[in-house]
């Protein structure tokens, strides 16, 4: 029996952040590299990470609104310029997200988000239901969805807005190696570094 010595690498690859910035409250950017990789590994890892970032990370979103004074979604409320539908679809105005009374465990990413424009002094009370999930959920408008006075809202749970990867090869002959570049844009509910960490453990 012939035994050959096999060289085993014990190095651990780690992501390195090469650029990070916050463009605004709802847009964060990060650029990361992973190297050295052998030929072919960078594309395999890049595709898997992009899929995990865009489809597997959970986010939190408002999925339903309820008010005792509103008979249906297309009603108007005296003292508010927008219809209920426009408010639910994020219409502009002077009532902003900072006016939402939320429990301590809920953080509002952008408290300047406009909700409604008041045309006269009124009490505006709308209950909001939030959920944590993945992907996108289209609110199906069925009559039985409104029986309790609440209205479903389309929900985009994805905290990662976009992810791209690119590969740089270097070396020659059989010694070619690759560097994987991964760019991540998030909606501000988590940083690109946090998104990368979550996608890495999926």
Secondary structure, DSSP 8 states (H G I E B T S, - for coil): ---------------EEEEEEEEETTEEEEEEEEEEEETTHHHHHHHHHHHHHHHT--EEEEEEEE-TT-SSTT-B-TTBSSBHHHHHTT--SSEEGGG----TT---S-TT-EEE-BSS------EEEEEEESSEE-----GGGGTTSEEE--EE--SEEEEEEEEEEES-GGG-EEEEEEEEEE-SSS-HHHHHHHHHH-
